[in-house]
Structures are given as C-alpha cells and as structure tokens.
C-alpha cells in the first residue's frame, strides 16, 4: 500500500511505499478511482481519500492463517 494508507503494522508503524504515495500525490493518476492491495495483513480494511477508494484486501493474518473473508468490491463507473 501507499505510505500512511492502510499500511500500519502491529507496532503501529507505517510501512507502506513512499514511492507510491509520491506518485499518487503527483496527480499523474488523476483518474484513479480504486487502489487495491493485499500486503500488510494486519492493515486490512478500506478507506476513501480525495475520491479514491483504497482497499487492503488481505485474507490472511500475520501467520498466514486464512482468517478474513474474501473482499467483494462492487465497481461503480
């Protein structure tokens, strides 16, 4: 995930990609509506920022146990 967006580990530290965050802030992806990732298992969830819906859809926990339900995203055009 991008830095500071659904990227906190169990210690509460942000560990997402600063390069991706910089790309998103550069507005080169101005038509982006959805951003979907599945890493950082403990940061699973969703949020919306500036009209972009961000999803961390990891179904595994930190020990790779399949504990979370599959995420279904209804696409809105």
C-alpha positions as CSV (number, residue, x, y, z in Angstrom):
1,X,0.0,0.0,0.0
2,X,1.0,3.7,-0.3
3,X,2.7,5.2,2.8
4,X,0.2,6.1,5.5
5,X,-2.8,4.5,3.8
6,X,-3.8,1.1,5.2
7,X,-0.2,0.3,6.0
8,X,0.3,0.1,9.8
9,X,2.0,-3.0,11.2
10,X,1.2,-4.5,14.6
11,X,3.6,-2.0,16.3
12,X,1.6,0.9,14.8
13,X,4.3,1.9,12.4
14,X,3.6,3.0,8.8
15,X,5.5,0.8,6.4
16,X,3.9,1.4,3.0
17,X,5.6,2.6,-0.1
18,X,6.7,6.2,-0.1
19,X,7.3,6.0,-3.9
20,X,3.7,5.0,-4.5
21,X,2.4,7.7,-2.1
22,X,4.5,10.3,-4.1
23,X,3.1,9.0,-7.4
24,X,-0.5,9.4,-6.0
25,X,0.2,12.9,-4.8
26,X,1.8,13.9,-8.1
27,X,-1.7,13.7,-9.7
28,X,-0.3,11.6,-12.6
29,X,-3.1,9.1,-11.7
30,X,-5.8,11.8,-11.5
31,X,-8.4,9.4,-13.0
32,X,-7.8,6.7,-10.4
33,X,-10.9,5.5,-8.6
34,X,-9.8,2.4,-6.8
35,X,-6.5,1.2,-5.3
36,X,-6.4,-2.4,-4.2
37,X,-3.5,-4.1,-2.4
38,X,-3.2,-7.2,-0.2
39,X,0.0,-6.9,1.6
40,X,0.5,-5.8,5.3
41,X,-2.0,-8.4,6.5
42,X,-2.7,-6.5,9.8
43,X,-3.7,-3.4,8.0
44,X,-6.7,-4.9,6.2
45,X,-9.6,-2.5,5.6
46,X,-10.8,0.2,3.4
47,X,-10.9,4.0,3.3
48,X,-11.6,6.8,0.9
49,X,-9.4,9.8,0.3
50,X,-9.9,12.6,-2.3
51,X,-12.4,10.4,-4.3
52,X,-10.2,7.3,-4.4
53,X,-11.3,4.2,-2.6
54,X,-8.4,2.3,-1.1
55,X,-8.7,-1.4,-0.1
56,X,-6.3,-3.7,1.6
57,X,-7.9,-7.0,1.0
58,X,-5.6,-9.4,2.7
59,X,-7.5,-12.5,3.8
60,X,-4.5,-13.9,5.8
61,X,-3.3,-12.9,9.2
62,X,0.4,-12.3,10.0
63,X,1.0,-16.1,10.4
64,X,-0.6,-16.8,7.0
65,X,-3.8,-18.2,8.5
66,X,-6.8,-17.6,6.3
67,X,-9.0,-15.8,8.9
68,X,-10.6,-12.9,7.0
69,X,-13.5,-13.2,4.5
70,X,-12.8,-12.6,0.8
71,X,-13.5,-8.9,0.0
72,X,-16.1,-8.2,-2.7
73,X,-15.9,-4.8,-4.4
74,X,-18.8,-3.6,-6.4
75,X,-17.5,-1.5,-9.2
76,X,-19.2,1.9,-9.7
77,X,-18.5,3.6,-13.0
